[in-house]
Amino acid sequence: MFRTVFYKQKEDNRCVNIFRKRIYCVTISLSMLCKTYCFAFQKRRFCTVKAALLQRKRAAFAMPKRSYHFLRELSLQNKGVSRICPKKQK
């Protein structure tokens, strides 16, 4: 069936593509559409990963400051406030 649709049979049993130019145009149109779709898909995947990485990167840079204050408060709680700030004697 493929040969009957896209090829025209000659008398000496050789096939000639009668839709060569049209198939070429369809191929170019499909490849451009596919490239656009693939690029959009790659861009979406990249942006999703980039956003996740940037969020983790921000958290990683912010963690030492937060953990320092948190550990300092814990150490103060463990030592007890009375040892650090002795009561004034009258």
Secondary structure, DSSP 8 states (H G I E B T S, - for coil): -HHHHHEEE-TTS-EEETTHHHHHHHHHHHHHHHHHHHHHHHHHHHHHHHHHHHHHHHHHHHHHHHHHHHHHHHHHHHH-HHHHS-----
